[in-house]
Amino acid sequence: MSPKLHRFLKAQRWAIAGLLLSAIALVWVSVSFLADAIYFNDPRHKNVELQAWMTPRYMALSYELPRPLVMELLGIEEGKKSPRRLDRLADSLGITLEELTVKVRAAQKAYRENPDD
């Protein structure tokens, strides 16, 4: 490595580190986005029967529902700590996962009929 390049790299090490971290973050977000897009574009992963391990985010992506509607449906208040798995959320609502599935499908139907509400 030439002495000029070495001095430049040494002088700009924080800028280069920031650039590398930004590039890594960009790749991470891009891969996550593409993975979700491919996974939830498969018909086998749409409108699935809710399972105990699923999260509200998974449910929202599977049923193509907006986040505020999902939070309202599951009784999750913004900024408050709540269970992350659907089985625990259903327990906190006093219903079974099957009843929650019926409730989510009804909300999805209503949302598709009136997306502006």
Secondary structure, DSSP 8 states (H G I E B T S, - for coil): --HHHHHHHHHTHHHHHHHHHHHHHHHHHHHHHHHHHHHHHSGGGSS----TT--HHHHHHHHT--HHHHHHHHT--TTS---SSHHHHHHHHT--HHHHHHHHHHHHHHHHH-TT-
